[in-house]
Amino acid sequence: MRYGLLVLGAPFSSQAPHSALRFVDALFKEGHQLEGIFFHHDGVFNASTHLGEMPPHEALYKQWCELSVNHGVSLDVCVSAAMQRGLINIKEARRQQLDWHNVAPPFELTGIGQLVDLQNRCERFISFAP
């Protein structure tokens, strides 16, 4: 079965991302497919490179990255939610002539259309919210 996930909680204030990763482990153990993950609302904080430098959250950031690299899972981050919260990738930083960024691959800033596309590709779509 093909699954998609929506993560709405920040790692420092919610169990949502932790629960999502445990759910992913269970999916793979049962032989299911994960089509992708979309981060929205405060869930976009999971994509912050600064998270990868802050104990105890660095392990969580590393798990998201390994999930993407090892299983080819897309990690899409809502661009408007991210920018409202001070998260920006290098492409957007260059466009705005900024000399910093805090979102890097495998996380990708995308529009809400990616969320709709992910939902359409999946047989099951699960949300993880605070």
Solvent accessible surface area in square Angstrom, and as a share of the most:
residue,aa,sasa,rsa
1,M,94,0.42
2,R,95,0.35
3,Y,28,0.11
4,G,0,0.00
5,L,0,0.00
6,L,22,0.11
7,V,0,0.00
8,L,32,0.16
9,G,0,0.00
10,A,1,0.01
11,P,6,0.03
12,F,109,0.45
13,S,82,0.53
14,S,16,0.11
15,Q,112,0.50
16,A,6,0.05
17,P,0,0.00
18,H,54,0.24
19,S,32,0.20
20,A,0,0.00
21,L,16,0.08
22,R,142,0.52
23,F,60,0.25
24,V,2,0.01
25,D,76,0.39
26,A,52,0.40
27,L,7,0.03
28,F,59,0.25
29,K,168,0.71
30,E,130,0.58
31,G,66,0.64
32,H,57,0.25
33,Q,104,0.46
34,L,16,0.08
35,E,39,0.18
36,G,0,0.00
37,I,0,0.00
38,F,1,0.00
39,F,0,0.00
40,H,35,0.16
41,H,96,0.43
42,D,57,0.30
43,G,0,0.00
44,V,0,0.00
45,F,48,0.20
46,N,0,0.00
47,A,0,0.00
48,S,10,0.07
49,T,35,0.20
50,H,94,0.42
51,L,5,0.03
52,G,24,0.23
53,E,128,0.57
54,M,84,0.37
55,P,107,0.67
56,P,105,0.66
57,H,26,0.12
58,E,68,0.30
59,A,55,0.43
60,L,7,0.03
61,Y,29,0.11
62,K,125,0.53
63,Q,86,0.38
64,W,0,0.00
65,C,25,0.15
66,E,74,0.33
67,L,12,0.06
68,S,14,0.09
69,V,113,0.65
70,N,104,0.53
71,H,102,0.45
72,G,68,0.65
73,V,3,0.02
74,S,46,0.30
75,L,1,0.01
76,D,12,0.06
77,V,0,0.00
78,C,5,0.03
79,V,49,0.28
80,S,63,0.40
81,A,4,0.03
82,A,0,0.00
83,M,71,0.32
84,Q,145,0.64
85,R,74,0.27
86,G,40,0.39
87,L,6,0.03
88,I,8,0.04
89,N,28,0.14
90,I,74,0.37
91,K,157,0.67
92,E,23,0.10
93,A,2,0.02
94,R,169,0.62
95,R,170,0.62
96,Q,74,0.33
97,Q,167,0.74
98,L,66,0.33
99,D,143,0.74
100,W,116,0.41
101,H,73,0.33
102,N,12,0.06
103,V,1,0.00
104,A,25,0.19
105,P,103,0.65
106,P,31,0.20
107,F,3,0.01
108,E,87,0.39
109,L,25,0.12
110,T,26,0.15
111,G,36,0.35
112,I,91,0.46
113,G,46,0.45
114,Q,72,0.32
115,L,21,0.10
116,V,78,0.45
117,D,60,0.31
118,L,3,0.02
119,Q,79,0.35
120,N,118,0.61
121,R,85,0.31
122,C,20,0.12
123,E,86,0.39
124,R,120,0.44
125,F,54,0.23
126,I,56,0.28
127,S,62,0.40
128,F,26,0.11
129,A,59,0.46
130,P,120,0.76
